[in-house]
Amino acid sequence: MKFRLFASFCFVSCLILLISSCSTTKFVPDGEYLLSSATVKSDKNVIPSYEMETYIKQKPNFKTFTLFKLPLFIYNLSGEDTTKWINRTLRNAGDAPILYDSTMLQQSITTLERMMKNKGYQNAKVTPEVQLENKKAKVTYNIKAGEPYRIRNYTIDVNDSIISNPELFMRLSRSSNKNLRRIPLNIDTLLGWNTLVKTGSTLDLDMLEEERKRISSIFRRTGYYAFNTEYIEFEGDSTLGKNQVDLDLVILPFTQRGQGGQTIETPHRRYLVDEVELYVDYNPLEDGDISNYKESSVYTKDGYKIIYGPRGEYIKPHILLNNCYIIPGTYYNENMTSVTYSALSQLQILKNVNISYTEFWENDSTKLRCTITCVPDKKQGVSAGVEGTNSGGYFGVGGELGYLHRNTFRGAELFNVKLRAAYEAITPSFTSFSKNYFEIGGETSLTFPRFMFPFLAKDFRRRIHASTQFSTSYTYQRRPEFFTRTVLSAGVKYIWQDRNLSLNRHIFDLIDISYVHLPPNSLNQNFYNNLSIPARRYSFTDHFIMSMGYTFSRTNLASPTRRNRPIYSLRASVETAGNVLALGAAIANTKPDEEGSKQVFGTNYAQYVRGTVDYSKTYQVDDKNSIAWHAGAGIAYPYGNNQQIPIQKRFFSGGANSVRGWAIRELGPGSYYFRGSGEGNDKDNFYYHSGDIRLDASIEFRSKLFWVIEMGAFVDAGNIWTMKEYEGQEGGSFKFNEFYKEIALAWGLGLRLDFKYVLIRLDCGWKAYDPSKDPNTKRWPITEPYKIKKNTAWHIAVGYPF
């Protein structure tokens, strides 16, 4: 065994060594040098090294997994004769060698020194170190940062005369921020509230620019439409010595050109929104200028004017007005402009929303005319899709046909119908229809772009972006080796986001009812015989699941302030079922059966509570490499009418989004393994590979190669457990002094095709540590990676696992 492990290690090591040591200078001309590396070293950690290297003007060929230059290796596999297709293919797939350019050295030095000065290190010096050897160039930029300049005093002293009606400005600011209502207020304290500039901090010019944007936003939220960052300056006195600076904030007066061309300085004026015009049938290709708009009818109310076009009143006026937060007769507020743009864009019947303002004078007042143009989307659409499936090593095909109506009742309601079917071969004969998996079903949903719930205040309704969804579905499933069943479901859910905290998303399932029906003689007899009594009762007889749940999710993926920060995603949910039915059974004085369970309409109902939490984070190493990790947990507890959780609500492990060394529903629970009864027709049962507790964690290195091809290397850990020792799942219960020994480990490699709109993933996972106590398996299969059939699992999926 030791020899095999050593041989495997030597093989992998030699492969990496071969790729990294092959002649990388094959196509480097004489007298030229391959840029082998370009790094930045600083004596102070000012910003992360990855960000520092973005300022280098010439970068070397990138390294796959930051280890070896695979694209350059592929390019160098080509021959000199470019008329041969194989050589052209290799060159197109790979990366040509990047040759060292000494003229770009000084550009990088200048850029790095400017970056350091922007961060407050005014005396920073960058010294390049270039090593030329064996037709390779290694460049190191050594930064000696020196001592940074720090802010000793920060003063805000704004002259009231440069702002028209400063009292109104402060009153409006106080009304928009509850925290400002408790303190004495003047312009200086208002602008200094939550300032980014702190005494003793480094004189960071990037931070000062963010402060200018913050202050500009304060003005633009309180009516100052023409105000921008150009009117904000910082004056610094650096003659104090000891690298200290006294900083003053200065607001410049508004400037405009007089009739003679001279510059005139006046106070900044506040702008009142006089009227709002909505052109909801605008076609930029046909209409061009808005003056050519083909008007069919006009709706006016409280300063709003909705101008309909050739399609007539295809969307109700109140739907548009409820999603317009720019209010005639109020002062300009850039936040309300952004919220209006977002709200109208989220109405699926509208697209290409544009908001503009026109200034004009009236009675010595500056006013704005707001013009909103929208292009209507297609009212109806049809979609179709085909995909390959891979479940537990069985391959098949699935298809879907969908219909969408984006404006069902002229209120931007979404009506969606989907029909789907799947066929999966579990026998050698793909055409043996009666012996293979088959599933067919459909679902419908109707989504209203608003909160359809009584007793909600109007302010609350306008503060959130909400939708209400009604849905139904029906599925017929035939699993010849296991069961045939139908599932009929219906539900109502609310989905909402705070318009100002759009990173957070909430889903409240008001009610979700499922009826699971197994027709007579629908259970395979061998499968049924291998089930425990509770498994038969709670998962494989007719039953109701009537649940209520809440899901919270948060991600900064689309946040405009994320910049180079890592992408994170959090999702947590809780679900409870059976309580309403239990209350109804209690009121009706329903008697329990011999197993202690009550029934509704002669059918069992499930009662449980279930919760999950998942968190993931992705770090960008460089332009083409990233590291992502994920951790998750879940627990489900049966009570009342149930002794076990129904199979569709239990957790499983293994598969494309779990521990990838195992196929789906092959791992766990705990140290459980299938023992069998010794009969010839005895088979492992997927039901026993399910549990009530889930723990899993993964880390993945992702690296872009060329074209749409990416590679991934991953390590997964996790398992599932039962709440207690169930019959047929011996060794599967969760024990605090044992569970950490039962966490499975897997590692693997993946190939991904990123087509921007969809990512197709092919992963191969190897078992590293097997927690099952099966005497026919090794505890550490990582020592036998060459046993592909026994120790690996292949997965085809769409999208990243996390």
Disulfide bonds with the S-S distance in Angstrom:
none
